[in-house]
Amino acid sequence: QVQLVESGGGLVQAGGSLRLTCSASSRTLSTYSMGWFRQAPGKEREFVASISGSGRFIDYTDSVKGRFTLSRDSAKNTMYLQMNSLKPEDTAVYYCAADSFYTSVRRFPHYWGQGTQVTVSS
């Protein structure tokens, strides 16, 4: 079973930056794809970014392209989401996710973290 733990959320002013971290258990295979989703109040959970097990394939939702950067350290089963130029609309609970298939992690990943709150003030 894959265990995921997010950290790095907090309160930041618009235009500021935050770095989210997702740490996976040692049982997580390095070949697993990982990703980030977010859920704002009153909205459904949405895809933010994903990265393949090798790190060669990275995808972002249009609203964060050019502002967010996803990376991973497969040896440590750790994924990072560097969020720059944050906007109030980025406010949400951010969830780490993982799946054995890259296509699945962007849509219906099997494993989820508990989430970390990101709040961006005007």
Salt bridges, closest charged atoms under 4 A:
GLU46 OE2 - ARG38 NE 2.77
ASP59 OD2 - ARG106 NH1 3.42
ASP62 OD1 - LYS65 NZ 3.02
ASP90 OD1 - ARG38 NH1 2.92
ASP90 OD2 - ARG67 NH1 2.71
ASP99 OD2 - HIS110 ND1 2.89
